Amino acid sequence: MPDLRERPFTDRGSRLLVMAADDGSLWIARALYETRLADATVLTGLRILSGSGELPVLRVLPDRVEFAAGVAMAFAGPDTLVLTGTGARAVWDGGEADIDGCVTLVGPDRAGHDAAAVLDAAAARWRDWFARLPAVPADLRERAEDAWWTLAVNLIRIQGRESLVPSKNGYVGLWNWDSYFHAIALRHADPALAREQIRILLDHQRPDGLIPDVVHDHGVLAETTDLPRSDLARLAEHVGGGPIGDVVPVTKPPLTAWAVWKIHEVDPDPAFLAEVYEPLARSQEWWFTRSDPDGDGLAEYLHPYSSGLDDSPVWDGGPRAEPPDLNAYLALQYDRLGDIAQALGKDAAPWRARAQALVDRMIARRWNGTRFATVVGGREADVRTPLELMPLFTGRLPAGIADRLVAGLRSPSFWAGHPVPTVAFDDPRFDPEAMWRGPVWLNVNYLLIDGLRRSGHQGTAAELRERTLAMVRDGGGLHEYWNPLTGRRAGRATTAFGWSAALFLDLAQEG
């Protein structure tokens, strides 16, 4: 829930964020793509005064901020913030206003508002949203409500369509695989909105089949020429192997058909399956025709951003890599395309055959008897990450190989502390605070839980689910990632993060 420090006061559809400054005043910024909040400031130094002095904030609720003496702040519309009350005065850097009934603080709508109507409407909006919260066990209810609030406030309009962004603080765009994870939670209460997240991405698919990394206010991010300068500088600093070429496609891991089928399982919609079938097939084909530069039948990530694991030590050896997760996702995508084909009365057998052939190829070329290898620059990388366990996701591994992977997962390398670290605990590159270099990410755990179930290891899946839910419940919020030693927020992680909220909810509602 909002607290004005880690989690701003905002509303569904609004880009306005109300936050507390270090001096106790409030400031307001606007959420914009690739723009720091400090560079998108709307108002600073806000204080509410009365004859007895400054009025403190008493409570922050999803629908309002309550000050002493009956003053409140609420949204009268996505772009309009108002103050309600009597006998008080708002002052801020460069301005002031008497609060007498209802006064517009920010927004184009300066028409008179009825204070009671504004507050009643705001309360009703949130009451209706929370009424749709999926049922969860009592001990997870408080965190689930926080997660459900997070999903609502991260909904904004991008290019005229309601889009669920990862966070209004730093991630103001419709990110590719984030949207699949968001849709997994939305399917339980608003499957039409879940399908819309998929549609937006597919409506921006390139003719060659690539689904862009990001859909944002100004267009899409689909290749390196679309990257902001700050991203290019960061990559040059952190990614080894020299500068990344001028034009490299940028996407995210192929999980579209997987997400589509998860929505369909909860809310069957054959018309939607028919709508997305051909685009999904073209996306699958792109990985083997455009992202397999050595032609060995195993796709590669051509850019760190395409992996989603931007700062992983996998990339220390160069800007191109083939960790085992990618082809595992593609194998499952073949199976999900088979499911969709079958639901549409088409022949699923070719898709099933391709799934098995890809898994066989992975085993023949990347299984070294101990783990699935990550290949960077034509050489096997020695870094240990849970990506080596992702072939479990296919559900098609021989039992002996699956058992060996599960034993590795349950070893001290990954199963100590709060699993699963994104670099093994005993790897020299493990850093519990650095993004993708040790912290726990919910999407990694979620995908492993899904893969464990598909591979017949229900007990380990259940245990990982329980430990993941407990970490989030007790860890202080819906963070972008967690320190695997403490189970608390890693220092640089964003809070109120979309896919953490979504995947926590999906795991929690199973109980």
N, C-alpha and C positions, 0 to 999 in steps of 0.2 A: 504494500500500500504506500501511498505517497508519504514522505516524511520531510520534504523540502531540502534535504541534504543529499542523500544517496539517490532518492527517488523524487523527482520534481512533481509538483501538482500540474496536471494537464488533463486533457479529455480526449475521448474518441473523436477523431477527425481534426483535432486542433494541432497546430504546430507551436503553440505558445507553451512555454515551460516556466513555471514559477519556482524559484529556488531561494534558499537562505544564503546570504553572504556571511563572511566571517565576522563582520561587525554587528550582526543581528538584524540588519535590514534585509529586505527582499529585493530580488532582481528578476527580470523577465527577459528571456531570449526566445528566438525563433529557430526551430529545427529546419536546417537546410542541408542539402547534399554536399558532402565534402567541405563543410564549413564549421569551424570551431564555434561553440556557443558564445565564447567571448567576443567573437567577430560578428555575431548576429544578435547583439544586444538590442532590446526594445526599450527597456526602462531600468534604471538602477536607483538604489538608495531609498526604496519604498518603506515608509513607516506610517503607522496609523496612530493618530494622536487624539487625545480628549483633554478636557480641562484638568484632569488629574495626572496627565503625562502620557507616555507612550503605552499603547495597548498591545500586550503580548499575544502571540499565537497560542491558542488553547488546544486546538485539535486540528489535525489535517485528515479529512475524509475523502473518499473518491469523488464526492459531488461538491465539496466546498472546503474552504479554509476558514475556521472559526477563530475570531479574535475575541478579546475581552469586551465587555459592554455590548454584546449582541451584534457586533459588526461581523460580516462574512464576505468572502470572495467566492464567486462562482462564474461558470461559463454561461453566457446568454446565447452563445453560438460558437462555432469553431474558432472564429477570429475575434471574439468579443468577450472580454473579461470585465465583470462589474463588481462593485463594492456595494453592499447593502447595510443599512443601519441608520441610526439618527444620532445627532450630537457629536459627531467625530469628524476628523479631517485627515485626508491622505496627503502626504508630502513625499516628493521624490526629487531626484536631481533634475532641476530645471522645471519643476511644476508642482502644483498642488490643487486640491479640490475638496470642497465640503461634501460630506456624506450625509445626505438627507433623503432617505428613501432608497433610491438606487442610482448610482452614478457610474457611467462607463469609464473604466480605467484605461483599457486598451481595445482598439478595434474601430472599424469603419462605421459600425452601427451606433450612432450617437443619439438615436431616438430614445425617448423616455421608456424605461422598462419598469414593470411592476415588480417590486422586490419579492413579494410572496410567490408570484408566478414563476420568476426565474429560479428561485430555490426549489419550488415544488417540481418544476420540469427537470432540473438537474437530478434531484433525488429519484424521480421516476425513471429516468434513463438508466441510472445505475441499479436501481431495484430490478428492472427488467433484465438487465445483463446478468446480474448475479443469480437470478432465478433460473438461468440456463446453464449454470455451472454443473458439469458432470458430477455424479455422486462419487464421493471418496470416503475412505475410513475416517473416523472422528479425529484420530491423532494427526492426520494430514490435512484437515480441513482449513486451518489457518493459512498454511503455506499454499494450498490450492486456491484459496480466495485471492491471495497475493498474485498467484500466477494468472488467474482469470482476469484480474484487473490489468496486469501487464499486457496481456494480449489485446485488450480493448484499447488501452491508451496508445499502443503502437500502431493502431490503424489510422492511416491518413490517406488522402487522395494523391495519387501520382499519375500524371497525364490523364486526369479525369476519372480514375478508377480506384476503388478502395483497396488499398494494399497494406499488408501487415509487414512493417519494417522490423528489423532486429532490435533497434533502439533509436529513440529520437535524439540520443546523445552519441553521435559519431557514426551511425549506420542508417542514414536517412535515404533509403532506397529499397526496392524489392530485390533482395539477394536470392540467387538461384536456389541453392540447396536449403538455405534457411526457410524458404517458402514451402518446401516439401515437409519439413518438420513442423512448421506452423499449421499446415493443412491437416496434419495428423491429429492435432488437438481440436481444431475447428470442426472436424468431421462429426464430433460427438454432439455438437449443439447447433452448428450452422454449416451443414455440408455444402450448401450453395456457395457460401463465402469461401469454403475450402477449395472448391472447384475453381472459383474465380482466381485464386492465387496461381493455380496451374495455367489457366487460360492466358493470364497476362504474360507469363513467360513464353508460352508457345506462340502467342500472337506476335512476339518479337523474334521468333526463331529465324535464323538466316536461311537463304535458299539452299545452302550446302548442308543444312541440318544442325548446325551449332546452335545451342540455346545460350543466350548471353549470360554473363556472370551477374550483371546488375541491370535492372530497369530503373531509371531515375528521372528526375524532373526535366532534364535537358536531353534525354536520349537513352542510350544503352552503353554499357561497358562490355564489349565483345572482343576486343583485341588490345594490344599494348598501346596503340596510338590513342586509345580512349582513356588511358590512365592519367590521373592527376600527377602533376610534377612531384608532389610530396611522396607518392607511392613509388615512383621511379627512383627517387633518391634513396628511399629506405631499402628498396630491393638491391640497389647497387652496393649499399653498405653491408647488408646482411646475407645476401645470397652469393655463394662462391661461384667460381668458374667464369668470371668475366661478365661484362654487361649483357643484358638480355636484348635480343635482336629488336629491330625497330617495329616489325609487324609480326606478332605471335598471337594466335587466338587465345582468348581467355574465357573460361566457362567455369563450371563446378562439377563435382562428381556426379555421375549419371544415376540418379535415383528417381527420375520422373515417373516411370512406369510403376515402380514400387509404391510411390505415394498415391498414384492414381488408383491402384488396386486396393490400397488400404481404405481410401475413401469409399470405393465401391463395396467393400465388405460391410461397411456400416450403413451405407445408403445407396443401394444399387441404382444405377442410372445408365442403362444401355446406350442411350442417345449420347451421353458424354463420352462413353468408351468409343463409340463410332467416330465422334468428333476428333478425338486425340490419337486414334490408332495410327494413322499414317504419319503425323508429326513425330510420334514416339519412335516409329520404325526408322525414320530419317535421322533422328538424333542418334539412335543406336549405330546406324551405319557410319555416321560421321566419325565416331571414335576409331573405327578400323580403316577408313579410307583417308582420313586427314590427321589422325593423331597416333599413327604407328609408323614413325619415320624409318625404322630399320626393317619394316615389312615382315616381322616374324610372327604376326598374328596375335601379338599381345600389345594392347594399347598402352600409351605412355601419357603422363602429364607433361605438356610442353611448356608450362609456366607454373611457378609456385602457387599462384592464386587459383589455378584450375583444380588444385588438390584440396583447397579449403584450409590446408594446414600451412599457412604462409611462412611461419617462422620455424617450422620443424627442422631439426638437424639433418633430416633426409636431404634438405636442399644445400647443405654445406658443401657438397661435392659438385654442385652445378645447377643450372636452371632447368634441367630436364631430368625426369626421374620416372621409374616404374615401380612404385611400391605395390604390394600384393592386393591392396584394397580395390584398386581401380578395376582390374579384370574380374574380381569377385563380384563387384557391383554389376558389371556388364553381363556376367553369367546369370545372375538373378534377374536382370532386366529381360534377358531372353525368355526366361521362364514366365515372367509377368506378361510379356507380350503374347506368350502362348496362352495364358489364362484369358487375356482380353480377346484374343482371336477365337478361342473356344466359346466365350460368352456371346460373341457376335456371329456364331455359326460358321466360322472359318476353320481352316486346317491348322491345328496347333503343333503338329508333329515337326515341321521344319524348325520352329523356334526351340522346341525341346532338344532336338538334335544339336543345334548350335550351342545351347547351354552346356550340354555334356561335352561337346568337342572342345569348348573353351576351357572347361575345368580340366579335362585330360591334358590339354596343352600346358596349363599352369603347372600341373603336377610334373609333367615330363621335363619342363624347362626351368622351373623355379623352386621345386621342392628339393632341399638339400639333405633330406633325411632327418633334419632337426626342426627346421622352420622353412617358411616360404621366404625367399630372398627378395630384398629390395635392391634394384639395380639402378645405379646412377653413373652416367658417363661410361656405360658398358661394363662396369665393375660392380661386384656385390658389395653393398655398404655394410659396415659392421655395426651401425647403430641399431639398438633394440627398441622397437616401438610396437604398440598393439596393432599396427597395420599388418604385421606378419600373421595375426590371428584372424584377420577378416575373411579369408577363404571359407571359414565356418558359415559365413553369410549365404553361401551358395546352397547349402543343404545337400550337396552332391559329392562330398569328399568320402573316400573309403573310410570305414570305421577306424582303422588303425591310425590314419593320419589325423582324423578329427580328435581321437583320444589323445594323441601326442600334443596337439595344439591346446586342448583343454588343460592338460597337465602343465603346459607352459604358462597358461593364464593363471592357474592356481598356485604357481610357484612364487617364492618371495620376490621375484623380479617384477610381478604385476599385482599380486594379491595381498600385499602388506598394506598397512595404513588404510587409506581410503582409495580403493581401486576404482578405475584403472588409470594409472599415470600414462601420459602421452609419450614419455620416454621411460624405459624401465628404471626402477629404483636403483638397480646396481650398475647401470650404464654410467660411464664417467661424464657424459653430457647431461645427465639428469639435473634439472633446476626446477624446484617446486613452485617458483614464482613466475617463470618466463613463459610467455604464450607458446603453446604447443611443444614445449621442451620439458614437460613434467606435469603440469596441472591436469586435473580431471576435467574433461568436457562431457556434458551429458549426451551429446550426439554420439560420441564414440561408445559410451556405455550402452546406449539404447541400441545401436547397431549390433554390438556384440551380444546383447540379450536376445535380440531377434535372431541372430545367427546361431546362438547356442540352442535355442528352441528348435530351429529348423534342422539342426544337426543331431537332434535327439538327446541333448544334454539338459534336460529340463531342470534338474536339481541345481546345477551351477547357474543356470539362467535365473532361477527363483532367488538364489542367494545374492547374485549380483544386483537384481532388482531391489531386494530389501535393503542392501547396503547403500545403494544409490539413493533411494528414497529417504533413508535415515540421514544421509549426509546433507541432502538438500533441506530437509525438515529442520535440522539442527544447526545448519551452517550460516544462518543470518540473512538469507535472501536468495533471490533467483539470479545468481551471478552468471557472468559470461563463462568463467571457469573457476575452479577451486584448487587450493593448495592440497595435495594428496597426503601430506603429513599431518596437517591440522584439521582438514575438513572445513576450513573457513575460506572466505573470499581471498583469492590471490590479489596482491596489492594493486595491480594495474588493470584488473578486470572491470568491465562495465557492469553496472547493476541493472535490474529490471530487464533482463535480456530475453528476447523473444523465444528462441528455440529452447532455452533452459525452462522457461515457463511452460511451453507447449509439451515438451517431452516428459517433464515431471507430471503434468496433468494426465497424459496418456498412460504412464506407468501407474499412477496413483489410482485412476478410476478402475483398474482391473481388480482392485481389492474389494 
